[in-house]
Amino acid sequence: MSGNAAVTTTERTLSRVGRRPISIPANVQVDLKYTQITVKGPKGEIVQSLHPEVNVKMDNGSIVVERASSRKFHRSLHGLTRTLIANAIQGVSQGYHKTLQLMGVGYRVQQRGQGITLNVGHSHPIDVDPPEGIVLTVEGNNRVHVSGFDKQKVGEVAANIRKARPPNAYKEKGIRYSDEILHLKPGKAAGRKA
């Protein structure tokens, strides 16, 4: 009896996200086909493929995602599909945004047309050109704003910029997300002084 109760609780927990209906804002148009959903809004358009074993339907101005069974595979698809559709709707209506900050003496960034140029301690400057749908803007000489309607692209571009000089654990140098908390290590010299 207790084992069955545990399984039921787990199933309920894993499908909580998938069961929530997604409300469609007034400025967003949704075109739903069997294995594809197209979402259009003021920020852009996203076409998202759907797995054939997940049922997606529109009901009274909202989108509902249903799964074929309670198997683990269908439960994971349930939550994933719901999240992808919700991200697309938020992206075309509000957009996504990430901010990166350069730390270090002489580290700076400059706007270069639609792209940016990073000077972060390498022997050469690094040019970054945004893909379609992504906007890069520079604030001052040490902050970069990455914005766009595709959450995956925004995250990928921001991660690639950070990869040019990841934060150093021993010195306050590198490129970090503005909301990233760095755990700086004291280093060997500090240990000898102690």
C-alpha positions as CSV (number, residue, x, y, z in Angstrom):
1,M,0.0,0.0,0.0
2,S,2.7,2.5,1.0
3,G,4.7,1.7,-2.2
4,N,1.7,2.5,-4.4
5,A,1.2,5.8,-2.5
6,A,4.8,6.7,-3.1
7,V,4.5,6.1,-6.8
8,T,1.3,8.2,-7.0
9,T,3.0,11.1,-5.2
10,T,6.0,10.9,-7.5
11,E,3.8,11.0,-10.6
12,R,1.9,14.0,-9.2
13,T,5.1,15.9,-8.5
14,L,6.6,15.2,-11.9
15,S,3.5,16.3,-13.9
16,R,2.7,19.4,-11.9
17,V,4.3,21.7,-14.5
18,G,2.8,19.9,-17.5
19,R,-0.7,20.1,-16.2
20,R,-0.8,23.9,-15.8
21,P,-2.6,25.6,-18.8
22,I,-0.7,28.3,-20.7
23,S,-2.6,31.5,-21.2
24,I,-2.2,33.2,-24.6
25,P,-1.7,37.0,-24.4
26,A,-3.9,39.2,-26.6
27,N,-1.0,40.3,-28.7
28,V,0.1,36.7,-29.5
29,Q,-1.2,34.5,-32.3
30,V,-0.9,30.7,-32.1
31,D,-1.2,28.3,-35.0
32,L,-1.4,24.7,-33.9
33,K,-0.9,21.7,-36.2
34,Y,-0.4,18.0,-35.4
35,T,3.4,18.1,-34.8
36,Q,4.1,21.8,-34.9
37,I,3.1,25.0,-33.1
38,T,3.8,28.5,-34.5
39,V,3.8,31.4,-32.1
40,K,3.8,35.0,-33.4
41,G,4.1,38.2,-31.4
42,P,5.4,41.7,-31.4
43,K,9.0,40.5,-30.7
44,G,9.1,37.8,-33.5
45,E,8.0,34.3,-34.5
46,I,8.9,30.9,-33.2
47,V,8.1,27.5,-34.8
48,Q,8.3,24.7,-32.2
49,S,8.1,21.0,-33.2
50,L,5.9,18.8,-31.0
51,H,6.4,15.1,-30.2
52,P,3.6,13.0,-31.7
53,E,3.0,11.2,-28.4
54,V,2.0,14.5,-26.6
55,N,-1.4,16.0,-27.2
56,V,-1.6,19.8,-27.4
57,K,-4.9,21.6,-27.7
58,M,-6.3,25.1,-27.4
59,D,-9.1,25.7,-25.0
60,N,-10.7,29.1,-24.2
61,G,-7.7,31.3,-24.9
62,S,-5.2,28.9,-23.3
63,I,-3.1,25.9,-24.4
64,V,-3.4,22.6,-22.6
65,V,-0.8,19.8,-22.8
66,E,-1.8,16.2,-22.2
67,R,0.3,13.1,-22.1
68,A,-0.5,9.6,-23.5
69,S,0.2,7.7,-20.3
70,S,1.9,7.8,-16.9
71,R,5.1,6.2,-18.1
72,K,8.3,8.0,-17.2
73,F,9.0,8.9,-20.9
74,H,5.5,10.5,-21.3
75,R,5.8,12.3,-18.0
76,S,9.1,13.9,-19.0
77,L,7.7,14.9,-22.4
78,H,4.7,16.4,-20.7
79,G,6.6,18.9,-18.7
80,L,9.2,19.6,-21.4
81,T,6.5,20.3,-24.1
82,R,4.6,22.6,-21.8
83,T,7.8,24.5,-20.9
84,L,8.9,25.0,-24.5
85,I,5.5,26.4,-25.5
86,A,5.4,28.7,-22.5
87,N,9.0,29.9,-23.3
88,A,8.0,30.6,-26.9
89,I,4.9,32.6,-25.9
90,Q,6.9,34.7,-23.3
91,G,9.7,35.2,-25.8
92,V,7.5,36.6,-28.7
93,S,5.5,38.8,-26.2
94,Q,8.1,40.0,-23.7
95,G,11.5,38.7,-24.9
96,Y,14.5,37.4,-22.8
97,H,17.5,39.3,-21.5
98,K,20.9,38.5,-20.0
99,T,23.5,40.9,-18.8
100,L,27.3,40.1,-18.5
101,Q,29.9,42.1,-16.7
102,L,33.6,42.3,-17.4
103,M,35.9,42.3,-14.4
104,G,39.6,43.1,-14.5
105,V,42.0,45.9,-15.1
106,G,42.1,46.8,-18.8
107,Y,39.1,44.5,-19.6
108,R,36.6,46.3,-21.8
109,V,34.0,45.9,-24.5
110,Q,33.1,48.1,-27.4
111,Q,30.1,48.2,-29.7
112,R,31.0,47.3,-33.3
113,G,27.9,47.8,-35.5
114,Q,25.5,45.1,-34.4
115,G,28.4,43.0,-32.9
116,I,30.8,43.7,-30.0
117,T,34.6,43.5,-29.6
118,L,36.0,42.1,-26.3
119,N,39.4,43.0,-24.9
120,V,39.9,40.5,-22.1
121,G,43.6,39.9,-21.7
122,H,44.2,37.8,-24.8
123,S,46.9,38.7,-27.4
124,H,44.1,39.8,-29.8
125,P,40.6,41.3,-29.4
126,I,37.6,38.9,-29.8
127,D,34.8,39.9,-32.2
128,V,31.3,38.5,-31.4
129,D,28.6,38.8,-34.1
130,P,25.0,38.1,-33.0
131,P,22.9,35.5,-34.8
132,E,19.6,36.5,-36.3
133,G,17.0,37.5,-33.6
134,I,19.7,38.5,-31.0
135,V,20.6,42.1,-30.1
136,L,23.9,42.9,-28.4
137,T,24.2,46.3,-26.7
138,V,27.1,47.7,-24.6
139,E,26.7,49.8,-21.5
140,G,29.7,51.8,-20.5
141,N,32.8,49.8,-21.3
142,N,32.3,46.7,-19.1
143,R,28.7,45.6,-19.5
144,V,27.0,43.7,-22.3
145,H,23.3,43.1,-22.7
146,V,22.1,40.1,-24.7
147,S,18.4,40.2,-25.7
148,G,16.1,38.4,-28.0
149,F,12.8,36.4,-28.3
150,D,14.4,32.9,-28.4
151,K,15.4,31.8,-24.9
152,Q,17.8,29.1,-26.1
153,K,19.6,31.5,-28.4
154,V,19.9,34.3,-25.8
155,G,21.4,31.8,-23.3
156,E,23.8,30.3,-25.9
157,V,25.1,33.7,-27.0
158,A,25.6,34.8,-23.4
159,A,27.4,31.6,-22.6
160,N,29.7,32.0,-25.6
161,I,30.6,35.5,-24.6
162,R,31.3,34.4,-21.0
163,K,33.5,31.5,-22.4
164,A,35.9,34.1,-23.9
165,R,37.3,34.7,-20.4
166,P,35.4,32.8,-17.6
167,P,35.7,34.2,-14.1
168,N,38.9,33.3,-12.2
169,A,38.3,31.7,-8.9
170,Y,41.4,33.3,-7.3
171,K,41.2,36.8,-8.8
172,E,38.3,39.1,-9.7
173,K,38.9,38.8,-13.4
174,G,36.9,37.5,-16.3
175,I,33.3,37.8,-17.6
176,R,30.4,36.9,-15.4
177,Y,26.7,37.1,-15.4
178,S,25.4,40.2,-13.6
179,D,23.4,38.0,-11.2
180,E,26.2,35.3,-10.8
181,I,27.6,34.8,-7.3
182,L,31.3,34.1,-7.4
183,H,33.0,32.1,-4.6
184,L,36.5,33.5,-4.6
185,K,39.3,31.2,-3.3
186,P,42.0,32.7,-1.1
187,G,45.0,31.1,-2.9
188,K,48.2,29.6,-1.6
189,A,49.8,32.9,-0.5
190,A,46.9,33.6,1.9
191,G,47.2,30.2,3.4
192,R,50.9,30.7,4.1
193,K,50.2,34.0,5.8
194,A,47.7,32.4,8.1
